[in-house]
Amino acid sequence: MCTTIGFSYKEGCVFGRTLEVGVRLNNRIGYVPPNTAGFIPTLNGAFPSTYATLGTVFYDIASFGDGINEKGLMGSNNLFPKMATFSKQEAPNKLNLTIARAFDYLLTRCATVNEVKQTAETLNIMAKGIDDSDLSNEMHFFFMDETGDKVVLEPENGRLRVYDNPFGVLTNAPEFSWHTTNLKNHLHLQPENIEKRTFNTHTVSKLGEGTGSVGLPGDFTPPSRFVRSAYYVANTPVDLTHEDAVLQAFRILSHADIPTGAVVDSLTGHKDETLYTGIMDTWKKAYYIKQRSNIDLQAFYLDDFNEARDIVFVDLKKDMVL
C-alpha cells in the first residue's frame, strides 16, 4: 500500500508518500548524476539520465521508488494490484521497457508534467524487458512539477493512460477515475463545525470539535485513504511557509501510517507497516524522510551531491535511542 500527496505553498510545492509493506526492506537514499550513461536499460537500448535526481532506492539497486530531479519534477511509483496490464509484444516506433524502467525514464529525463505527458505517449510498457529479471510489477505513477501541475499515469495493455490530478492524491487500486468519482459520496465533508441541528422542533448541539468531518473514512483501504487525504489536501492553506508546508505534508501522511498489528494479511500472516514517509520540496530541492524505526527527520539536498560523478547510495539511520 502507498499514499502520495502533493500541494503548493508560498515558495514552491511539496510532494510526499508513505510506503507500506508486509516485509522489511532496506530502503536507502539514491542519487543519480545528470547524463549517467546506460542508466535506463530498455529493449531499444540503454538510455542516460538527463537531470540529477535524488530519491528512495532499495538495497543497491539503482532504480527509484520516488524522487525529485534538479528541475523540480517529483514522482511516486505506487502499487496498483490487479489493475495494471502490460504489453507482451514490442511496439514499432515506441520505446519498449518495463514499468520500473518507465518510471526512471520519466523521472530522470523530464522537466515538467507536460513533458511527462508527451513522453508517456512514446512508451510501450512491456510485461518482460531485457531479461528474466526485468519484469513489470503492478504499479502506477503520480508526478508533480514545481508549477504545481500534477498527473497520474496508469498502465493499460502497455499504454500509459493519462489523468490530470487536481486533487493532489494517489493511493492504490482501483483506477484513478474510480477514486475521483467516489469523492461524490463525500460532498458533505467540511472543516467548519456544525454547531447544532433541529430534529422535529428539538435542537441538538454538538458534543465537541470536528462535527463538519463526521463520516470521514478512517480505515486503511485505498478508497478511504484517497478520500481522507484529498480532504486534508483540499483544506490545506495555500500561504504556508516552507517549514509549515513540509510539516503539514508529514501530518497529512501520518493518517496513512499503519500501526503494527492494525492490518494483517489473512493468508500469509504478514503485518503491513509503514516503512517510511518521504517528503520532497521544490524550493530547496530537498528530500526529507522519517523511518518506521527512527522518526527523526533526515534531510538530503540535491546540492549536497554536486561533486558526485557516479551513482551514490546513502544508508539511512534506522534506529533511535529512546
C-alpha positions as CSV (number, residue, x, y, z in Angstrom):
1,M,0.0,0.0,0.0
2,C,1.1,3.6,-0.6
3,T,-0.4,7.1,-0.2
4,T,1.0,10.0,-2.1
5,I,0.0,13.7,-1.8
6,G,1.2,17.0,-3.4
7,F,0.3,20.6,-2.8
8,S,1.6,24.2,-3.4
9,Y,2.7,26.7,-0.8
10,K,4.1,30.2,-0.9
11,E,7.6,29.4,-2.1
12,G,7.0,26.2,-4.0
13,C,5.5,22.7,-3.8
14,V,5.8,19.7,-1.6
15,F,5.1,16.1,-2.6
16,G,5.3,13.1,-0.4
17,R,4.4,9.5,0.1
18,T,4.2,6.6,2.5
19,L,5.3,3.1,1.7
20,E,3.6,0.2,3.4
21,V,4.9,-3.4,3.1
22,G,4.4,-6.7,4.9
23,V,8.2,-7.3,5.0
24,R,11.1,-5.2,5.9
25,L,13.1,-3.7,3.0
26,N,16.4,-1.9,3.1
27,N,15.4,1.5,1.7
28,R,18.2,3.9,1.1
29,I,18.7,7.3,-0.4
30,G,19.9,7.2,-4.0
31,Y,21.5,9.9,-6.2
32,V,21.9,9.7,-10.0
33,P,24.0,12.4,-11.6
34,P,22.9,14.0,-14.9
35,N,23.9,12.3,-18.1
36,T,24.6,8.9,-16.4
37,A,25.3,6.6,-19.3
38,G,23.2,3.4,-19.6
39,F,21.1,4.2,-16.5
40,I,17.8,3.1,-18.1
41,P,18.0,-0.3,-20.0
42,T,15.2,-0.9,-22.5
43,L,14.6,-3.3,-25.4
44,N,15.6,-0.4,-27.6
45,G,19.0,0.1,-25.9
46,A,20.2,1.8,-22.8
47,F,19.5,5.5,-22.2
48,P,21.2,8.0,-20.0
49,S,19.6,10.1,-17.3
50,T,19.2,13.8,-18.3
51,Y,18.9,15.5,-14.9
52,A,20.4,15.0,-11.4
53,T,17.8,13.0,-9.4
54,L,17.5,12.2,-5.7
55,G,15.1,9.8,-4.0
56,T,14.5,6.4,-2.4
57,V,16.0,3.2,-3.8
58,F,16.2,-0.3,-2.3
59,Y,19.3,-2.2,-1.4
60,D,22.0,-1.4,-4.0
61,I,19.6,-1.3,-7.0
62,A,19.8,2.0,-8.9
63,S,16.1,2.4,-9.6
64,F,13.8,4.9,-7.9
65,G,10.6,4.3,-5.9
66,D,10.1,8.0,-5.7
67,G,12.3,11.1,-6.1
68,I,12.9,14.7,-7.2
69,N,15.1,15.9,-10.0
70,E,17.0,19.2,-10.4
71,K,14.2,20.8,-12.4
72,G,11.7,20.2,-9.6
73,L,9.8,17.3,-11.1
74,M,8.8,14.9,-8.4
75,G,7.3,11.4,-8.8
76,S,6.0,8.4,-6.8
77,N,5.6,4.8,-8.0
78,N,2.6,3.2,-6.2
79,L,1.3,-0.3,-6.0
80,F,-1.6,-0.9,-8.4
81,P,-2.6,-4.6,-7.8
82,K,-4.9,-6.5,-10.2
83,M,-5.4,-3.4,-12.3
84,A,-2.1,-2.8,-14.2
85,T,-1.8,-4.6,-17.6
86,F,1.2,-4.7,-19.9
87,S,2.1,-5.4,-23.5
88,K,3.6,-8.8,-24.5
89,Q,4.6,-7.5,-27.9
90,E,7.2,-4.9,-28.8
91,A,5.6,-1.9,-30.5
92,P,7.3,-0.3,-33.5
93,N,8.1,3.4,-33.2
94,K,7.8,3.2,-29.4
95,L,10.3,2.8,-26.6
96,N,9.7,-0.7,-25.2
97,L,10.5,-1.1,-21.5
98,T,9.2,-2.4,-18.2
99,I,7.2,-0.3,-15.7
100,A,10.1,0.4,-13.3
101,R,12.3,1.5,-16.2
102,A,9.5,3.7,-17.4
103,F,9.3,5.5,-14.0
104,D,13.1,6.1,-14.0
105,Y,12.9,7.3,-17.6
106,L,10.2,9.9,-16.9
107,L,11.7,11.0,-13.5
108,T,15.3,11.5,-14.7
109,R,14.6,12.8,-18.2
110,C,11.5,15.1,-18.0
111,A,11.5,18.6,-16.5
112,T,7.7,19.2,-16.3
113,V,4.4,17.4,-16.1
114,N,3.6,18.5,-19.6
115,E,6.8,16.8,-20.8
116,V,5.8,13.7,-18.8
117,K,2.5,13.5,-20.6
118,Q,4.1,13.9,-24.0
119,T,6.8,11.4,-23.3
120,A,4.3,8.8,-21.9
121,E,2.7,8.7,-25.3
122,T,6.0,7.3,-26.7
123,L,6.3,4.4,-24.3
124,N,5.2,0.8,-24.6
125,I,5.2,-0.8,-21.2
126,M,6.3,-4.5,-21.5
127,A,5.5,-7.4,-19.2
128,K,9.1,-8.5,-19.7
129,G,12.1,-6.5,-20.5
130,I,15.7,-7.2,-21.4
131,D,16.0,-10.5,-19.4
132,D,14.1,-12.7,-16.9
133,S,14.9,-10.4,-14.0
134,D,13.4,-7.4,-15.8
135,L,9.7,-7.9,-15.2
136,S,6.9,-5.4,-14.7
137,N,5.2,-5.2,-11.3
138,E,1.7,-3.8,-10.9
139,M,2.4,-0.1,-10.4
140,H,1.0,3.3,-11.4
141,F,2.6,6.8,-11.2
142,F,2.0,10.3,-9.8
143,F,4.1,13.2,-11.0
144,M,4.1,16.9,-9.9
145,D,6.3,19.7,-11.1
146,E,7.4,23.0,-9.5
147,T,4.5,24.9,-11.0
148,G,2.0,22.7,-9.2
149,D,0.9,20.8,-12.3
150,K,0.0,17.1,-11.5
151,V,-0.6,14.0,-13.4
152,V,-1.4,10.3,-12.8
153,L,-0.2,7.6,-15.3
154,E,-1.7,4.1,-15.2
155,P,-0.6,1.2,-17.5
156,E,-3.4,-0.4,-19.6
157,N,-2.3,-3.0,-22.1
158,G,1.1,-1.4,-22.3
159,R,-0.2,2.1,-22.8
160,L,0.1,4.7,-20.0
161,R,-3.3,6.2,-19.5
162,V,-3.0,9.9,-18.5
163,Y,-5.2,11.6,-15.9
164,D,-4.9,15.2,-14.7
165,N,-4.8,15.2,-10.9
166,P,-6.3,18.4,-9.4
167,F,-6.9,16.6,-6.1
168,G,-3.2,16.0,-5.4
169,V,-3.6,12.4,-4.2
170,L,-2.9,8.9,-5.3
171,T,-3.3,5.7,-3.4
172,N,-3.8,2.2,-5.0
173,A,-6.5,0.3,-6.8
174,P,-9.0,0.7,-8.3
175,E,-8.2,3.0,-11.2
176,F,-7.8,6.8,-10.6
177,S,-11.1,7.7,-12.3
178,W,-13.0,5.4,-9.9
179,H,-11.4,7.3,-6.9
180,T,-12.4,10.7,-8.3
181,T,-15.9,9.6,-8.9
182,N,-16.1,8.2,-5.3
183,L,-15.4,11.7,-4.0
184,K,-19.0,12.5,-4.9
185,N,-20.1,10.3,-2.0
186,H,-18.3,12.7,0.4
187,L,-19.6,16.2,-0.6
188,H,-20.8,16.8,3.0
189,L,-17.3,17.0,4.4
190,Q,-16.2,20.4,5.6
191,P,-13.7,21.8,8.1
192,E,-16.2,24.2,9.8
193,N,-18.0,22.7,12.7
194,I,-21.8,22.1,12.6
195,E,-22.9,23.7,15.8
196,K,-26.4,22.4,16.0
197,R,-29.3,20.8,14.2
198,T,-33.1,20.7,14.8
199,F,-34.9,17.4,14.9
200,N,-38.7,17.7,15.0
201,T,-38.6,21.1,16.7
202,H,-35.9,19.9,19.2
203,T,-32.4,21.5,18.8
204,V,-29.4,19.3,19.4
205,S,-26.0,20.9,19.9
206,K,-22.6,19.4,19.1
207,L,-20.6,17.3,21.7
208,G,-17.2,18.5,20.6
209,E,-15.0,19.7,17.7
210,G,-14.8,18.2,14.3
211,T,-18.5,17.8,13.5
212,G,-18.0,19.0,9.9
213,S,-16.0,16.0,9.1
214,V,-18.2,13.3,10.6
215,G,-18.1,10.4,8.2
216,L,-14.6,11.0,7.0
217,P,-13.3,7.4,6.2
218,G,-10.8,6.2,8.8
219,D,-9.7,2.8,7.6
220,F,-6.6,1.9,5.6
221,T,-8.2,0.7,2.3
222,P,-7.1,2.6,-0.8
223,P,-10.5,4.3,-1.3
224,S,-10.7,5.5,2.3
225,R,-7.1,6.8,2.2
226,F,-7.8,8.6,-1.0
227,V,-10.9,10.4,0.4
228,R,-9.2,11.2,3.7
229,S,-6.0,12.6,2.0
230,A,-8.0,14.5,-0.6
231,Y,-9.9,16.2,2.2
232,Y,-6.8,17.2,4.1
233,V,-5.0,18.5,0.9
234,A,-8.1,20.4,-0.2
235,N,-8.2,22.2,3.2
236,T,-4.5,23.0,3.5
237,P,-3.9,26.8,3.4
238,V,-2.0,27.9,0.3
239,D,0.0,30.6,2.1
240,L,2.1,28.2,4.3
241,T,5.8,28.9,4.7
242,H,8.3,26.3,3.6
243,E,8.7,24.8,7.0
244,D,5.0,24.7,7.7
245,A,4.3,23.1,4.3
246,V,6.8,20.3,4.9
247,L,5.4,19.6,8.4
248,Q,1.8,19.8,7.1
249,A,2.7,17.1,4.5
250,F,4.1,14.9,7.2
251,R,0.9,15.5,9.3
252,I,-1.4,14.5,6.5
253,L,0.5,11.4,5.7
254,S,0.6,10.4,9.3
255,H,-3.1,9.5,8.8
256,A,-2.0,6.7,6.5
257,D,0.7,5.4,8.9
258,I,-0.2,1.9,9.9
259,P,0.4,0.9,13.5
260,T,1.9,-2.6,13.9
261,G,-0.9,-5.2,14.1
262,A,-3.6,-3.0,12.6
263,V,-3.5,-4.6,9.1
264,V,-2.7,-8.3,8.8
265,D,-2.7,-10.4,5.6
266,S,-5.1,-13.3,6.4
267,L,-3.2,-15.7,4.1
268,T,0.4,-15.1,5.0
269,G,0.1,-13.5,8.4
270,H,2.3,-10.6,7.3
271,K,1.6,-7.4,9.2
272,D,1.5,-4.4,6.9
273,E,3.5,-1.5,8.3
274,T,4.6,1.9,7.1
275,L,8.3,1.5,6.2
276,Y,8.9,5.2,5.6
277,T,7.4,8.6,4.9
278,G,9.3,10.8,2.4
279,I,8.6,14.4,1.5
280,M,10.1,16.2,-1.4
281,D,10.3,20.0,-1.8
282,T,10.8,22.1,-4.9
283,W,12.1,25.2,-3.2
284,K,15.2,23.6,-1.6
285,K,15.3,20.6,-4.0
286,A,15.2,18.6,-0.8
287,Y,14.1,15.1,0.3
288,Y,13.0,14.6,3.9
289,I,12.4,11.2,5.3
290,K,11.4,9.5,8.6
291,Q,11.7,5.8,9.2
292,R,9.4,3.4,10.9
293,S,12.1,2.7,13.4
294,N,13.5,6.2,13.5
295,I,11.0,9.1,13.4
296,D,13.7,11.8,13.5
297,L,13.6,13.6,10.2
298,Q,16.7,13.1,8.0
299,A,17.2,15.7,5.3
300,F,19.0,15.4,1.9
301,Y,19.5,18.1,-0.7
302,L,20.4,17.8,-4.4
303,D,23.1,20.5,-3.8
304,D,24.9,18.1,-1.4
305,F,25.7,15.8,-4.4
306,N,27.0,18.5,-6.8
307,E,30.5,17.0,-6.9
308,A,29.3,13.4,-7.4
309,R,30.1,11.9,-10.8
310,D,28.8,8.4,-10.1
311,I,25.6,6.9,-8.7
312,V,25.6,7.3,-4.9
313,F,23.8,5.2,-2.2
314,V,23.3,6.6,1.3
315,D,22.4,4.5,4.2
316,L,19.7,5.9,6.5
317,K,19.8,6.0,10.3
318,K,17.3,3.2,11.0
319,D,17.5,3.2,14.8
320,M,16.9,5.8,17.5
321,V,17.7,5.9,21.2
322,L,14.7,6.4,23.5
